[in-house]
Amino acid sequence: MSYVIGVDVGGTFTDAVASCDDGTMYSTKSPSTPENYAKGVVSVLDDLAERIGVSTKELLGDTSYIAHGTTSTLNALVTRDVAKIGWLATMGHRDSIYIMNVVGRYAGNSPEQIQDILSTRKPQPLLPKRRAKEIIERIDSSGAVVVPLDEDQARRQIADLLEQGVEAIAISLLWSFRNPVHERRLRELVHEQEPGMYVTLSSELSPRIREFSRNATTIMSTQVGPRLGRYLTGLEDELRDRGLTGPLLVMQGTGGTVAASEAPKSAITTVGSVLSGGVSGATRLAEQLGHRNVICTDVGGTTFLVGLVINGEPLASSSAVINQHEVDVPMLKVQIIGSGGGAIAHLDAGGNLRVGPNSAQAVPGPACYDQGGTQPTVTDANLVLGILNPENFLGGRKRLSIERSREAIREHIADPLGMTVDEAAAAIFAVQNAQTADLVRKVVVESGRDPSEFVMYAFGGAGPVHCFAYGADLGVQATVVPLGSSAAAFSAYGLAASDVSIVKEISDPGFYPVPSAKVNEVFEGLERDAREALAKQHIDFTEIVIHRQVDVRYTMQLAELAAPAPSGILTETDVAGIVAAFEERYAQAFGKGTGFAGAGFQFITYRVRAVGVMPTEVRLPTAEPANGLTVEQAIVGHRPVLIDPARGFEVTPIYDYLKLRPGHTITGPAIVEVPTTTVTVSANDTAKIDHLGNLVLTHGTETQK
C-alpha cells in the first residue's frame, strides 16, 4: 500500500488528504496551531492515520511523498514578523525602496482607497536605513563594468551589518541581471566574515528589469528565508522521526511544488503556497470532468479566495503585491478578501453592518466554539439560521454552542440595530453572500470574460454553505461542490496532485523584430538552469515538460503581458507568432481594438516553467454506485432552516452525504451534511451527485424545468 499526502495549513483549519495507490482517498481536518503550525501538521496526520485505520508510523512509512502548503511565509510578511536582515545596494541607489515608485501609495488597495488620494500612505519601510548599505560599484545596462567593486569598502559595510546582528543579507545591485559578477563576489565577501550567513542575490532570485520591485523581492525573500528554513527543517525532522521516508515537498505560488530543502533558497516563491492548492486541484478535477473554464472559490475559516481556470489552464501572473510592495513572483492569480467562515461581523462608525476582514481564526475561534471568542462570525450566523448542525460539526468531533452564537449576535449586532437575533443572523448571511459574489464578479470581468461562460467550483469548509447564493447571483452554468473523499480538504487534494515546478526567467529587453537566434539562446540557457534545478529535487520524474513565455509590450508602454512561446528551435515565423499571441491576449484583456501595433513591440522578459511530472498520478476516485439505495434513504431528519430571508424559516430535509450515490438528485430547499462541510441547496436549486461523488448545483427554477 502506498500513499501520497497533501497537507494544507490555513489560518483556522489544517486539512489533509491521502491518496492510496488502490484508488481510494481519505480526508480530514483539524484546528490549526498558530503558535507552531508544525504541531497542527503532525496532529492532522494523526487524525488521517486514524481515519485510514493504521498507525501514523505505518502511514508515513508507506507514503511516497507529502506536499505541504504553508502560510508561514505570507503570514510573516503581512505581520512583519520577519528576520533582522541587512541589504547591500549600489552606491546612490539605496533610497529606491524608501522613495518607492508611484504605485507605492496605492498598490494592493481597493478602488475606494485609491480614489481617496489624500488618505493614501506609503507602507512602513522594509528595513531601517542603518541596515541598508551602499556599495561602491557600477554595472551599466549592457552588463559592462563601469566602476569596479571596491572590496575594502564592501568589507567594512558587511562588518557593520554583522555587528548589528543581522540574521541574513540581501544583495541587489543595479543591472545585476545583465552581469552578476559583483553580486557573486559580495556573497563571497560575506562568507569570508560569516561562513554560515544566509545570503540572497537578486540576479539569482529575480533577474528582472525594474529596480524597485527587484530590490523589494530580494529583501522580502531574505526576510523570510531563514525562518522558513528552520520551520521546514524542524517539521521534516519530526516527520522523519515518525517514519516518513519519502520527500517533503512545499507548494509554491506557481501551482507546483519544490523540495523542502530547496524552498528556503527562494522563499518568496512560497508566498502563494496555500492560495494555489485549490486552483491546482480545480485544474485537475476540470480535466476529469471536461470543464474548460472554471471559477475556483475557496471559503475557508479566515479568507475567501478566487482564481480562474481558462481554456484548461490556471490564470497566472508574473508579479504580486505584498504590503503595497510589488514583488517579482510568478504565481497563480488568486484574489483574496477576509470573508471566511470566521470573518467577524461588526458595525462601522456609521452603524452599517460589515463582515470581515478581521477573523476569529482558530484561536479563540467563533463564539460558538466556546473557546473564549465573543465576537459574532459568519459561522455563528450559519448556526443560528439552522444551516449548521451543532452536534455534527467536523463530523461530530466538535460540538458548537448555539447559545454563545446567539449571545454574541445579540450583543454586537441585533440590539444595536434594533433587530431580533434571527434577523441579525440573516443580515450577516446576506452580507457575506453579497460580498463574495462581488469579488467573484470582479475577478471574472477583469479577465475580460463573462461569468456565464464558466462552471464554478466551491470548496473550503464554508464554500459549500454559501455557493448557492453567489453562484446564482453570477449566473454561472453550474456550481460543482467537490466532495467525494476530498470533501472540504480540496486544497489539500490540489497539493497532493501537484507536480514539481521550477520557474526560471531573465530580462533581456529588445525591440521587435528580435532575431530568432537571440530568442533561442535565451531560452536554451533558461531551460538548462531549470533542468539543473529539477535534478536537485532528487525525484525520478516520469517526464519533464517545458512551458515558455515572453513578456511583451507595445513600445513606450510601462507594463507587459505574458505571451506563450513554442518549444524547440524557433524560426523567425515562430517569433512573429509570439507577437501575434501577445496582441490576441491584449485584446482579450483590454478590449478589441485597444492595441496599437504601429507603436512597435518590445520583448522584455523571457520565462521558462519546467514541470517534473511525479511518478504517482493523483486522481479523484469514482464513487460507489447506488446499488438500490434511494435518495430518500439519505434523509436523516428535518429542522427549521432559513436559507432565503423572503421565505423565512422552513422545515428542511437534512441529507447525510455518506448515504448519497451517483445519480441521486435533491430538490431544494435542503441541507447536505458532510463530515467536513455542509452544503446548502436553496428552493431554486437542484443538486445531483456525479460519478465522482461531487454535488452539482443547477441554479434557478427555469434551468430545472
C-alpha positions in Angstrom: 0.0 0.0 0.0 1.4 3.4 -1.0 0.1 6.9 -0.2 0.5 10.4 -1.5 -0.4 13.1 1.1 -1.4 16.7 0.8 -1.4 19.0 3.9 -2.9 22.5 3.6 -2.4 24.8 6.6 -4.9 27.6 6.8 -5.4 30.3 9.4 -8.2 28.4 11.1 -8.0 24.7 9.9 -5.3 22.3 8.7 -6.6 19.9 6.1 -5.1 16.7 4.9 -5.8 14.3 2.0 -4.2 10.8 1.5 -4.5 9.2 -2.0 -3.8 5.5 -2.0 -2.4 3.5 -4.9 -5.6 1.3 -4.9 -7.6 4.4 -5.9 -9.1 5.2 -2.5 -8.8 8.6 -0.9 -9.2 9.8 2.7 -9.5 13.3 4.1 -9.7 15.1 7.4 -9.2 18.4 9.0 -8.3 19.7 12.5 -7.7 23.2 14.0 -4.5 25.0 13.0 -2.0 25.8 15.7 -0.8 29.4 15.1 1.8 29.2 17.9 3.5 26.4 16.0 2.0 25.3 12.7 4.1 22.2 12.6 2.1 20.9 15.6 -1.1 21.2 13.5 0.5 19.3 10.7 1.5 16.4 12.9 -1.9 16.4 14.6 -3.8 16.2 11.3 -1.6 13.4 10.1 -2.5 11.5 13.3 -6.2 12.1 12.5 -5.7 10.9 8.9 -4.0 7.7 10.1 -6.9 7.1 12.5 -9.4 7.6 9.6 -7.5 5.1 7.4 -7.2 2.6 10.3 -3.4 2.5 10.6 -0.8 4.0 12.9 0.9 7.2 12.0 4.2 5.4 11.7 2.7 2.9 9.3 1.0 5.7 7.2 4.2 7.8 6.9 6.3 4.7 6.2 4.1 3.9 3.2 4.0 7.5 2.0 5.7 8.3 -1.3 5.8 12.0 -0.6 4.0 14.8 1.3 3.1 18.0 -0.4 2.7 20.8 2.1 1.1 24.2 1.7 2.3 26.6 4.4 1.1 30.1 5.5 4.3 30.8 7.4 5.9 33.0 4.6 2.8 35.0 3.8 1.9 35.5 7.5 5.4 36.6 8.4 5.4 39.3 5.6 1.9 40.5 6.3 2.5 40.8 10.0 6.1 42.0 9.5 7.3 39.2 11.9 10.5 38.7 9.9 14.2 38.2 10.3 16.5 41.1 11.0 18.4 41.5 7.8 20.9 43.8 6.0 20.8 44.9 2.4 23.7 45.8 0.1 22.8 48.2 -2.8 24.7 50.1 -5.5 26.1 53.5 -4.3 23.4 56.2 -4.8 20.5 53.7 -5.1 19.8 52.7 -1.5 16.8 55.0 -1.2 14.9 53.3 -4.0 13.0 51.2 -1.5 12.2 54.2 0.6 11.2 56.5 -2.2 9.4 53.6 -3.9 7.6 54.5 -7.1 4.2 56.0 -7.8 2.3 52.7 -7.2 3.7 52.5 -3.7 0.9 54.7 -2.5 -1.9 52.5 -3.9 -0.7 49.1 -4.9 -3.0 46.4 -3.4 -5.6 48.9 -2.2 -9.3 48.8 -3.1 -10.7 51.3 -5.7 -12.3 53.2 -2.8 -9.0 53.6 -1.1 -7.2 54.7 -4.3 -9.8 57.3 -5.0 -9.3 58.9 -1.6 -5.9 60.1 -2.5 -5.4 62.3 0.5 -5.6 59.4 2.8 -3.2 57.1 1.0 0.1 56.5 2.6 3.3 54.7 1.8 3.8 51.5 3.7 6.3 51.1 6.5 9.8 50.7 5.1 11.0 47.2 4.6 14.0 47.8 6.9 15.7 50.8 8.6 18.3 52.8 6.7 21.0 51.8 9.1 20.8 48.3 7.8 20.8 49.4 4.1 24.4 49.8 3.0 25.6 51.3 -0.3 28.5 49.6 -2.1 30.9 51.4 -4.5 30.4 49.6 -7.8 28.5 50.1 -11.1 27.4 48.0 -14.0 25.6 49.6 -16.9 22.6 48.4 -18.9 24.7 46.4 -21.3 26.4 44.5 -18.5 29.7 46.3 -18.7 31.6 47.1 -15.5 31.7 50.9 -15.3 33.0 51.2 -11.7 34.9 48.2 -10.3 33.7 46.7 -7.0 35.6 48.4 -4.1 36.2 45.3 -2.0 37.7 47.1 1.0 34.7 49.4 1.3 32.4 46.4 0.9 34.1 44.5 3.7 33.6 47.5 6.0 29.9 47.7 5.2 29.4 44.0 5.7 31.2 44.1 9.0 28.9 46.9 10.1 25.9 44.8 9.3 27.3 41.8 11.2 28.0 44.0 14.2 24.3 44.9 14.2 23.4 41.3 14.5 21.7 40.6 11.2 20.4 37.1 10.5 20.7 37.3 6.7 21.9 39.7 3.9 20.1 40.6 0.7 22.2 41.8 -2.2 20.6 43.6 -5.1 22.7 45.8 -7.3 21.8 47.9 -10.3 21.7 46.0 -13.6 23.0 42.8 -11.9 20.7 40.7 -14.1 22.8 41.7 -17.0 26.1 40.9 -15.2 26.0 39.2 -11.8 29.8 39.3 -11.2 29.7 41.9 -8.4 26.8 40.3 -6.6 28.5 37.0 -6.6 31.8 38.5 -5.3 29.9 40.2 -2.5 28.4 36.9 -1.4 32.0 35.6 -1.2 33.0 38.6 0.9 30.1 38.0 3.3 31.0 34.3 3.7 34.6 35.3 4.4 33.4 37.0 7.5 30.4 34.8 8.4 30.5 31.5 6.5 27.1 30.3 7.5 25.2 33.6 6.7 22.0 33.3 4.7 22.5 35.4 1.5 20.2 36.1 -1.4 21.3 37.5 -4.7 18.7 39.4 -6.9 20.5 38.0 -10.0 19.6 34.5 -9.0 16.2 35.1 -7.3 14.7 37.8 -9.5 16.8 38.6 -12.6 14.2 41.1 -14.0 14.2 44.7 -15.0 12.8 47.4 -12.7 15.0 48.3 -9.8 12.4 48.8 -7.1 10.4 45.6 -7.5 13.6 43.6 -7.8 15.0 45.1 -4.6 11.7 44.6 -2.7 11.6 40.9 -3.9 15.1 40.2 -2.8 14.7 41.9 0.6 11.4 40.2 1.4 12.7 36.8 0.4 15.7 37.3 2.6 13.5 38.3 5.5 11.5 35.1 5.5 14.1 32.6 4.1 16.0 31.7 7.4 12.8 31.2 9.4 11.2 29.2 6.6 14.3 27.0 6.6 14.1 26.4 10.3 10.4 25.7 10.2 10.7 23.2 7.3 13.8 21.6 8.8 12.1 21.1 12.2 9.0 19.7 10.5 10.9 17.4 8.3 13.0 16.1 11.2 9.8 15.4 13.2 8.2 13.6 10.2 11.4 11.5 9.7 11.3 10.6 13.4 7.8 9.4 12.9 8.6 7.2 9.9 8.5 9.3 6.8 11.0 8.1 4.2 9.7 9.9 1.1 10.4 13.6 0.3 8.6 16.5 1.9 7.6 19.0 -0.8 6.4 22.6 -0.4 3.8 24.2 -2.6 4.8 27.4 -4.5 2.6 30.2 -5.8 3.2 28.8 -9.4 1.0 25.8 -8.6 3.9 23.4 -8.4 5.9 22.0 -5.6 9.6 22.1 -4.7 11.7 20.0 -2.2 11.6 21.4 1.3 15.4 21.6 1.3 15.4 23.9 -1.7 12.4 26.1 -0.8 14.2 28.5 1.6 16.6 29.5 -1.1 13.8 31.2 -3.0 11.4 31.6 0.0 9.3 34.3 -1.6 8.0 31.8 -4.1 6.1 30.1 -1.3 4.0 33.2 -0.6 1.1 31.9 -2.6 1.5 28.3 -1.3 -1.8 27.8 0.4 -3.6 30.1 -2.2 -2.7 28.0 -5.2 -3.5 24.5 -3.9 -7.3 24.9 -4.5 -6.7 26.2 -8.1 -4.3 23.3 -8.8 -6.9 20.8 -7.5 -9.6 22.5 -9.6 -7.4 22.3 -12.7 -7.0 18.5 -12.2 -10.7 18.0 -11.5 -11.6 20.1 -14.5 -9.6 17.6 -16.6 -11.6 14.7 -15.3 -15.0 16.5 -15.8 -14.2 18.1 -19.1 -14.6 21.7 -17.9 -12.5 24.2 -19.8 -13.5 27.4 -17.9 -13.7 27.2 -14.1 -14.2 29.8 -11.4 -12.4 28.5 -8.3 -13.9 29.7 -5.0 -12.4 28.7 -1.6 -14.1 29.9 1.5 -12.0 28.8 4.5 -12.2 29.8 8.1 -10.3 33.1 7.6 -10.4 34.1 3.9 -12.3 33.9 0.6 -10.1 33.1 -2.4 -11.0 33.3 -6.1 -8.9 32.0 -9.0 -9.7 31.2 -12.6 -9.0 28.3 -15.0 -9.4 29.4 -18.6 -9.1 27.0 -21.5 -7.9 24.4 -19.2 -5.0 26.4 -17.8 -4.9 28.3 -14.4 -4.7 32.1 -14.8 -1.3 33.2 -13.7 0.5 36.5 -13.1 4.2 37.4 -13.3 4.1 39.5 -10.1 2.2 40.1 -6.9 1.6 42.8 -4.3 2.5 42.3 -0.6 2.1 45.2 1.8 1.9 47.7 -1.1 5.2 46.5 -2.5 5.3 45.0 -6.0 7.3 41.8 -6.0 8.5 39.7 -8.9 6.9 36.4 -8.0 5.3 34.3 -10.8 2.3 32.8 -9.3 -1.3 31.7 -10.0 -3.6 34.7 -10.0 -5.7 34.4 -6.8 -7.6 37.3 -5.3 -8.4 37.2 -1.6 -10.6 39.0 0.9 -11.1 38.5 4.6 -14.5 36.9 4.3 -14.2 33.3 5.6 -16.4 31.4 8.0 -14.6 33.1 10.9 -15.0 36.6 9.5 -16.2 38.9 12.3 -19.5 40.7 11.8 -19.4 44.3 13.2 -20.9 47.8 12.9 -18.8 50.5 11.3 -18.7 54.1 12.6 -21.9 54.9 10.6 -23.7 52.0 12.2 -23.6 49.9 9.0 -23.2 46.1 9.2 -19.9 44.8 7.9 -18.5 41.3 7.7 -14.7 40.9 7.8 -11.9 41.4 7.1 -10.8 40.5 10.7 -11.2 36.9 11.6 -11.7 35.0 14.8 -9.2 32.4 13.3 -8.6 29.1 15.2 -7.9 30.8 18.5 -10.2 31.9 20.0 -12.4 31.0 17.1 -16.1 31.9 16.5 -18.3 32.4 19.6 -19.9 29.0 19.1 -16.6 27.2 19.6 -16.9 28.2 23.3 -13.2 28.9 23.5 -13.4 32.4 24.7 -14.4 34.1 21.5 -17.1 36.7 22.0 -17.4 38.4 18.5 -20.1 37.1 16.1 -18.9 35.5 12.9 -20.3 34.1 9.7 -20.2 30.6 11.3 -22.2 31.9 14.3 -24.9 33.3 11.9 -25.0 30.0 9.9 -25.5 28.1 13.2 -28.4 30.4 14.3 -30.0 30.0 10.9 -30.1 26.3 11.3 -27.7 25.6 8.4 -25.1 24.1 10.6 -25.8 21.2 13.0 -24.3 21.9 16.4 -23.9 18.2 17.1 -22.3 17.3 13.8 -19.6 19.9 13.2 -16.4 18.3 11.8 -18.3 15.0 11.6 -19.3 15.3 15.3 -15.8 15.8 16.6 -16.7 19.3 17.9 -19.9 20.5 19.4 -21.0 24.0 18.7 -22.8 26.3 21.2 -25.8 28.0 19.7 -26.3 29.8 22.9 -22.9 31.5 22.6 -23.7 32.4 19.0 -27.0 34.0 19.8 -25.4 35.9 22.7 -22.6 37.3 20.5 -25.0 38.3 17.7 -27.5 39.9 20.1 -24.9 42.0 21.9 -22.9 43.2 18.9 -25.4 43.3 16.1 -29.1 42.7 16.9 -29.6 45.0 19.9 -27.6 48.0 18.4 -29.7 47.7 15.2 -33.0 47.1 16.9 -33.3 43.6 15.3 -34.1 40.2 16.5 -31.2 37.7 16.7 -32.6 35.7 13.8 -33.0 38.9 11.7 -29.4 39.9 12.5 -28.1 36.4 11.6 -29.9 36.6 8.3 -28.4 40.0 7.6 -24.9 38.7 8.3 -25.6 35.8 6.0 -26.8 38.2 3.2 -23.8 40.5 3.5 -21.4 37.5 3.3 -23.2 36.2 0.2 -23.2 39.6 -1.5 -19.5 40.5 -0.9 -18.4 37.1 -2.1 -20.4 37.4 -5.2 -18.9 40.9 -5.8 -15.4 39.6 -5.6 -16.0 36.7 -8.0 -17.7 39.1 -10.5 -14.7 41.5 -10.3 -12.2 38.7 -10.9 -14.1 37.3 -13.9 -14.9 40.6 -15.5 -11.3 41.9 -15.1 -10.1 38.8 -17.0 -12.3 40.0 -19.9 -14.8 37.2 -19.6 -18.5 36.7 -18.8 -19.4 34.6 -15.8 -22.0 32.7 -17.8 -19.0 31.1 -19.7 -17.9 29.3 -16.6 -18.7 26.5 -14.3 -17.9 27.3 -10.7 -16.2 25.1 -8.1 -16.9 25.8 -4.4 -14.7 24.3 -1.7 -13.2 25.0 1.7 -15.1 24.5 4.9 -17.6 27.3 4.3 -17.6 27.4 0.4 -20.4 24.8 0.1 -22.5 26.7 2.6 -22.6 29.9 0.6 -22.0 28.9 -3.0 -25.7 28.5 -3.8 -26.1 32.3 -3.3 -23.0 33.7 -5.1 -23.3 31.1 -7.9 -26.9 32.0 -8.7 -26.0 35.7 -8.4 -23.3 35.4 -11.0 -25.4 33.3 -13.5 -22.7 30.5 -13.9 -23.6 27.4 -15.9 -23.5 25.2 -12.7 -21.7 25.0 -9.4 -19.7 21.9 -8.5 -19.0 21.2 -4.9 -16.1 18.8 -4.9 -17.0 16.2 -2.3 -16.2 12.5 -2.6 -13.3 11.6 -0.5 -11.6 15.1 -0.7 -14.6 17.0 0.7 -13.6 20.3 2.4 -10.0 19.3 2.2 -10.0 20.0 -1.6 -7.0 22.4 -1.5 -5.0 19.6 0.2 -6.0 17.4 -2.7 -4.7 20.0 -5.0 -1.3 19.9 -3.2 -1.1 16.1 -3.4 -2.0 16.2 -7.1 0.6 18.8 -8.0 3.8 18.2 -9.9 7.2 19.8 -9.1 7.6 23.1 -10.9 10.7 25.3 -11.4 10.4 28.8 -12.9 13.5 30.5 -14.4 13.3 33.9 -16.0 15.6 36.8 -17.1 15.0 40.2 -18.5 16.8 41.0 -21.8 14.9 44.0 -23.3 14.9 44.3 -27.1 12.9 45.8 -29.9 11.0 43.6 -32.3 12.0 42.0 -34.6 14.2 40.1 -32.2 16.4 37.7 -34.1 15.3 34.1 -33.6 18.9 33.1 -32.8 18.8 35.5 -29.8 15.5 34.1 -28.6 16.8 30.6 -28.9 19.9 31.4 -27.0 18.0 32.9 -24.1 15.5 30.0 -23.9 18.3 27.4 -24.1 20.0 29.0 -21.1 16.9 29.2 -19.0 15.9 25.6 -19.8 19.4 24.4 -18.9 19.1 26.2 -15.5 15.6 24.8 -14.9 16.6 21.2 -15.6 19.6 21.5 -13.3 17.2 22.8 -10.6 14.9 19.8 -11.1 17.8 17.5 -10.7 18.4 18.9 -7.2 14.9 17.7 -6.2 16.2 14.1 -6.2 13.0 12.7 -7.6 12.6 10.3 -10.5 10.2 12.2 -12.7 8.3 10.3 -15.4 8.9 13.2 -17.7 9.8 16.9 -17.8 7.5 19.3 -19.6 8.7 22.8 -20.6 6.5 25.8 -20.9 7.8 29.1 -22.4 6.7 32.7 -22.2 7.8 36.1 -23.2 6.6 39.3 -21.5 5.8 41.6 -24.4 4.6 45.2 -24.6 3.8 47.9 -27.1 6.8 50.3 -27.4 6.6 53.2 -24.8 4.2 51.3 -22.6 5.2 50.6 -19.0 3.6 47.2 -18.5 3.8 43.9 -20.3 1.6 40.8 -20.9 3.0 37.3 -21.0 2.6 35.6 -24.4 3.2 31.9 -24.9 6.2 30.8 -27.0 6.5 27.4 -28.8 9.1 24.8 -27.7 12.1 23.7 -29.7 14.3 25.7 -32.0 12.3 28.8 -33.1 12.2 30.3 -36.6 11.5 33.9 -37.5 7.9 32.8 -38.1 7.7 31.4 -34.6 9.0 34.7 -33.1 6.3 36.5 -35.1 3.8 34.1 -33.6 4.8 35.3 -30.1 3.8 38.9 -31.1 0.5 37.6 -32.6 -0.3 35.8 -29.3 0.5 39.0 -27.4 -1.9 41.0 -29.5 -4.6 38.4 -29.0 -4.2 38.4 -25.2 -4.1 42.2 -25.2 -7.4 42.4 -27.0 -8.9 39.8 -24.6 -7.7 41.7 -21.5 -8.5 45.3 -22.6 -11.0 45.1 -25.5 -10.9 44.6 -29.2 -9.1 47.5 -31.0 -7.3 48.8 -27.9 -3.9 47.7 -29.1 -1.6 49.8 -31.4 0.8 47.7 -33.5 2.0 50.9 -35.2 3.9 51.7 -32.0 6.1 48.6 -32.4 6.8 45.9 -29.8 9.4 45.1 -27.2 10.4 41.8 -25.8 11.2 42.4 -22.1 11.4 39.2 -20.0 11.8 35.6 -21.0 10.4 32.8 -18.8 10.6 29.0 -18.6 8.5 26.8 -16.3 9.8 23.3 -16.1 7.4 20.8 -14.7 8.7 17.5 -13.3 5.8 15.1 -13.6 5.5 13.0 -10.5 5.6 9.2 -10.8 2.3 8.9 -8.9 -0.9 10.3 -10.5 -3.4 11.5 -8.0 -7.0 11.5 -9.3 -10.3 11.6 -7.6 -11.8 8.1 -7.5 -15.2 7.1 -8.8 -17.9 7.0 -6.1 -19.7 3.8 -5.1 -22.8 3.0 -7.1 -26.2 3.3 -5.6 -26.8 -0.5 -5.6 -30.6 0.1 -4.9 -30.2 2.9 -2.4 -32.7 5.7 -2.9 -32.1 9.4 -2.3 -34.9 9.3 0.3 -32.9 6.8 2.4 -30.2 9.5 2.8 -32.6 11.8 4.7 -31.6 11.7 8.3 -34.1 14.2 9.7 -35.6 17.7 9.4 -35.1 21.0 11.1 -36.1 24.6 10.7 -33.6 26.4 8.4 -33.5 29.9 7.0 -31.9 30.0 3.5 -33.9 32.7 1.8 -35.0 35.6 4.1 -38.1 36.1 1.9 -39.2 32.6 2.7 -38.2 32.7 6.4 -37.5 29.5 8.4 -38.7 26.4 6.7 -38.7 22.8 7.9 -36.0 21.4 5.7 -34.8 17.9 5.0 -31.3 17.0 6.1 -29.3 14.6 4.0 -26.3 12.5 5.1 -23.8 12.8 2.2 -22.3 9.4 3.1 -25.6 7.8 2.0 -25.9 9.6 -1.3 -24.8 7.9 -4.5 -24.1 8.9 -8.1 -27.3 9.8 -9.9 -29.2 10.8 -6.8 -31.0 14.2 -7.2 -32.1 16.5 -4.5 -34.7 19.3 -4.9 -34.2 22.3 -2.6 -34.6 23.5 -0.1 -32.2 21.0 1.6 -29.1 20.7 3.7 -26.5 18.1 2.9 -24.2 17.3 5.9 -20.7 16.1 5.0 -18.2 15.1 7.7 -16.0 18.2 6.9 -18.5 20.7 5.5 -22.2 21.5 4.9 -23.9 22.1 1.5 -26.9 24.5 1.2 -29.4 23.8 -1.5 -31.9 26.7 -2.0 -35.5 26.3 -3.1 -34.5 27.5 -6.6 -31.8 24.8 -7.0 -31.4 21.1 -7.7 -28.4 19.1 -6.7 -27.2 16.0 -8.4 -24.4 13.6 -7.3 -22.0 12.9 -10.2 -19.8 9.8 -10.9 -17.0 11.2 -8.7 -19.3 11.9 -5.7 -19.3 15.7 -6.4 -22.5 17.6 -5.8 -23.5 19.6 -8.8 -25.9 22.5 -8.2 -28.1 23.8 -11.0 -29.3 27.3 -10.2 -32.7 28.7 -11.0 -36.2 27.3 -11.5 -36.0 28.0 -15.2 -33.0 25.8 -15.5 -34.7 23.0 -13.6 -37.6 23.0 -16.0 
